[in-house]
Amino acid sequence: MSTVFIVGGSGQVAKHVAKQLQPSDWSVHALYRSESQEQELKALGATPVWGDITTLSVDELAQLFQGSDHIIFSAGAGGKGDETLTNKVDGEGLTKSVLAAQQANISHFILVSAFPEAGRTAALGDKFENYIRVKKYSEYELTQSALNWVILRPGQLTDASGTGQVKVGYALPSGNNPISREDVAATLLALLKQPKIHHKIIELTQGDTAVEHALEEFI
Ligand SMILES: NC(=O)c1ccc[n+]([C@@H]2O[C@H](COP(=O)([O-])OP(=O)(O)OC[C@H]3O[C@@H](n4cnc5c(N)ncnc54)[C@H](OP(=O)(O)O)[C@@H]3O)[C@@H](O)[C@H]2O)c1
């Protein structure tokens, strides 16, 4: 049995991960912060773990991580809202999670990040620019750690049904680059099951290659 701990476990991508990992010999520990999410996570077969990333200390987070084999960080404050929250969740939350993973001796760490150059043809506004800055700095911090990290940069997330067909690359042209959350989750599953892939920054959009084949070039 392998256990993956998802920071941002109540998020939409994370819930697809939990759904797609059931039934299997994987267990999902999902960080959540609002009581209403507890039953939904249980119904998906996940183990809900209560905590707010903005107030948890590194030690407390490491205790919650203890016993897990993999970490997925998929938390985010939404990007377009309060910059302070983006800094605390997407930024400091990632920093704490990296330190906590090291403290809990968990080496495999997957960060759900974002296309750094998305929407560059438009004026994005200060909040979105801050979001991209924070995501980029979080990536940098993770790459400086001793962890076996993977950074997955999905394009524009959609709620369309997954097709199982994606395009991946070290750097994909940005522009109209949608990817369904369901397919982001399928790609995360493939990465979880292929720990030989690490120290890679992978961009992801919808495409025409089956997820499991698409990642072969990164092994
Ligand atoms: N939207 C896009 O087009 C796009 C594109 C590329 C990458 N991304 C990134 O992809 C990731 C996953 O996307 P998604 O659609 O699954 O996002 P989502 O549904 O908004 O999930 C975000 C998760 O972060 C959690 N979170 C926020 N503040 C928190 C806090 N203080 N403590 C603990 N957890 C907290 C949320 O918990 P609550 O449910 O309690 O709020 C939720 O579980 C995000 O990091 C996002 O930045 C998004």
The ligand as an SDF file (V2000), in Angstrom:
LIG
                    3D

 48 52  0  0  0  0  0  0  0  0999 V2000
   -7.0590   27.7230  -12.8180 N   0  0  0  0  0  0  0  0  0  0  0  0
   -6.1620   27.4380  -13.7430 C   0  0  0  0  0  0  0  0  0  0  0  0
   -6.4090   27.5640  -14.9380 O   0  0  0  0  0  0  0  0  0  0  0  0
   -4.8250   26.9030  -13.3230 C   0  0  0  0  0  0  0  0  0  0  0  0
   -3.8810   26.6930  -14.3110 C   0  0  0  0  0  0  0  0  0  0  0  0
   -2.6670   26.1090  -13.9530 C   0  0  0  0  0  0  0  0  0  0  0  0
   -2.4250   25.7710  -12.6350 C   0  0  0  0  0  0  0  0  0  0  0  0
   -3.3650   26.0010  -11.6620 N   0  0  0  0  0  0  0  0  0  0  0  0
   -3.0600   25.5670  -10.2890 C   0  0  0  0  0  0  0  0  0  0  0  0
   -3.5350   24.2470  -10.1590 O   0  0  0  0  0  0  0  0  0  0  0  0
   -3.7590   23.9700   -8.7730 C   0  0  0  0  0  0  0  0  0  0  0  0
   -4.9920   23.1090   -8.5900 C   0  0  0  0  0  0  0  0  0  0  0  0
   -6.1120   23.6840   -9.2230 O   0  0  0  0  0  0  0  0  0  0  0  0
   -7.5910   23.3570   -8.7260 P   0  0  0  0  0  0  0  0  0  0  0  0
   -8.5070   23.7280   -9.7990 O   0  0  0  0  0  0  0  0  0  0  0  0
   -7.6380   21.9890   -8.1240 O   0  0  0  0  0  0  0  0  0  0  0  0
   -7.7030   24.4270   -7.5560 O   0  0  0  0  0  0  0  0  0  0  0  0
   -8.7800   24.5060   -6.3770 P   0  0  0  0  0  0  0  0  0  0  0  0
   -9.9510   23.6660   -6.6540 O   0  0  0  0  0  0  0  0  0  0  0  0
   -8.9910   25.9730   -6.1320 O   0  0  0  0  0  0  0  0  0  0  0  0
   -7.9820   23.8650   -5.1430 O   0  0  0  0  0  0  0  0  0  0  0  0
   -7.0950   24.6030   -4.3770 C   0  0  0  0  0  0  0  0  0  0  0  0
   -6.8950   23.8840   -3.0740 C   0  0  0  0  0  0  0  0  0  0  0  0
   -6.0600   24.6780   -2.2160 O   0  0  0  0  0  0  0  0  0  0  0  0
   -6.6940   24.7020   -0.9490 C   0  0  0  0  0  0  0  0  0  0  0  0
   -6.3660   25.8240   -0.0970 N   0  0  0  0  0  0  0  0  0  0  0  0
   -6.5340   27.1470   -0.3520 C   0  0  0  0  0  0  0  0  0  0  0  0
   -6.1790   27.8490    0.7420 N   0  0  0  0  0  0  0  0  0  0  0  0
   -5.7850   26.9380    1.6780 C   0  0  0  0  0  0  0  0  0  0  0  0
   -5.3210   27.0250    3.0110 C   0  0  0  0  0  0  0  0  0  0  0  0
   -5.1870   28.2090    3.6240 N   0  0  0  0  0  0  0  0  0  0  0  0
   -5.0030   25.8730    3.6910 N   0  0  0  0  0  0  0  0  0  0  0  0
   -5.1640   24.6550    3.0940 C   0  0  0  0  0  0  0  0  0  0  0  0
   -5.6020   24.5160    1.8400 N   0  0  0  0  0  0  0  0  0  0  0  0
   -5.9100   25.6480    1.1480 C   0  0  0  0  0  0  0  0  0  0  0  0
   -8.1790   24.7480   -1.2620 C   0  0  0  0  0  0  0  0  0  0  0  0
   -8.9120   24.4790   -0.0920 O   0  0  0  0  0  0  0  0  0  0  0  0
  -10.4260   25.0520    0.0700 P   0  0  0  0  0  0  0  0  0  0  0  0
  -11.2620   24.0710   -0.7010 O   0  0  0  0  0  0  0  0  0  0  0  0
  -10.6540   24.9860    1.5240 O   0  0  0  0  0  0  0  0  0  0  0  0
  -10.4220   26.4390   -0.4930 O   0  0  0  0  0  0  0  0  0  0  0  0
   -8.2090   23.6390   -2.2930 C   0  0  0  0  0  0  0  0  0  0  0  0
   -8.1480   22.3900   -1.6730 O   0  0  0  0  0  0  0  0  0  0  0  0
   -3.7900   25.3280   -8.0660 C   0  0  0  0  0  0  0  0  0  0  0  0
   -2.6080   25.4630   -7.2990 O   0  0  0  0  0  0  0  0  0  0  0  0
   -3.7520   26.3330   -9.1930 C   0  0  0  0  0  0  0  0  0  0  0  0
   -2.9820   27.4620   -8.8400 O   0  0  0  0  0  0  0  0  0  0  0  0
   -4.5600   26.5580  -11.9940 C   0  0  0  0  0  0  0  0  0  0  0  0
  1  2  1  0
  2  3  2  0
  2  4  1  0
  4  5  1  0
  4 48  2  0
  5  6  2  0
  6  7  1  0
  7  8  2  0
  8  9  1  0
  8 48  1  0
  9 10  1  0
  9 46  1  0
 10 11  1  0
 11 12  1  0
 11 44  1  0
 12 13  1  0
 13 14  1  0
 14 15  2  0
 14 16  1  0
 14 17  1  0
 17 18  1  0
 18 19  2  0
 18 20  1  0
 18 21  1  0
 21 22  1  0
 22 23  1  0
 23 24  1  0
 23 42  1  0
 24 25  1  0
 25 26  1  0
 25 36  1  0
 26 27  1  0
 26 35  1  0
 27 28  2  0
 28 29  1  0
 29 30  1  0
 29 35  2  0
 30 31  1  0
 30 32  2  0
 32 33  1  0
 33 34  2  0
 34 35  1  0
 36 37  1  0
 36 42  1  0
 37 38  1  0
 38 39  2  0
 38 40  1  0
 38 41  1  0
 42 43  1  0
 44 45  1  0
 44 46  1  0
 46 47  1  0
M  CHG  2   8   1  16  -1
M  END
$$$$
